[in-house]
Amino acid sequence: MGMTTVGDPLERLLTPAALADPSPVYSDLRDNAPVLWHEGIESWIVSRYSDCALVIKDVERYACDERRVKGAAKDTVELPVALQSLQSLDPPENGPLRHLLIEGLRAQVSRDFEQDLALRVEKAAARLAGREFDFVSEFSGPVVLDSIGQVLGVEPPETSWFLARANAVTAAMDAPIRPERTAPGIAARKALSELVNEWFGKPPADGLLRYLARHWDPRTVDRQVLINSIRAVLHAGFESMISLVNLATAALLDSPQGLAALPPARLDPAVHELVRYTSPVRIEGRIAVADTVIGAQQIDGGSFVTMMLGAANRDPARFERPETLDLSRTDNPHLGFGRGLHSCVGMHLAVTQARVIFAALSRLHPKATLVGRPSYRPTATIRGIDHMVVRFS
């Protein structure tokens, strides 16, 4: 393989330069160590598109549920109900839960939902017009949190309270390299689960929680597992969307045409390109069910495999001009929403939200400008922006 400059790719992703532009780290991994053993997290790291796509789609050989590892009886590998959710269960066990959530989330996407979200964006944009402001705290945060509240059918929690806990959960995703983030993450997940449990105990008149209360079958889905999964929808629905809106806005405002570059008639493909290019969710993990091979590397059963989705989404072996934000791109099988039986249950909702938000922004403020440079969140698993000053002309 020869000399490499790879070093510790996870630590390199947390350097100031890589937080702003992770492409050099991604490229180095793909070119020099596409299947890399990381001693610190005791996992193989894969970074080529072909390998990541294989692992993420092959639920027979790569599991989310550690109880499936060959030779380990289910009763010897514990997975307490408190830790079970859609994210930790595999087919066919997660089938009823996955179907319930997909149908419930799709039911929330309507013309009224889109119109309400567009009005919310318009009001926020009008309030901020003509001045410089922090895009994260004054625009994307409130808009996205209100939107997820509407999806669930509840009044969203107080913004600063929710942001503190959502950020703690996100930071804890890096616990294998930042163990000090584990305890705050556990406490934050507990607080969010308690909130969801309270909501579900008294379901609202409409929204996802009402849908789930009406269609949930306790014979097929444990109540605690459902609560855990709703909490995951709450967190992921907020965190992934706000990260996408912030990162995509930064990328667009860095381009020559700014928000005016968005094609009004082809916004869905443009959203998918923004997901590919920015890769808010850039790391995901699996465990090999039995001995297997990735590339030419032997992978023992029971080994963890970490997929660098951000690197896969910039792989020149799969995408033409991958370092270019091409809003007209059509051949775009990115991995930003996962693939196969573990793909994002809220993908349709997320694309709809992003389309509505960017349609409104490009119409209302096509000459918006970036003031200074964004401040990027020091996290590896989820890429995001903490602070970004924008001016709406």
Disulfide bonds with the S-S distance in Angstrom:
none
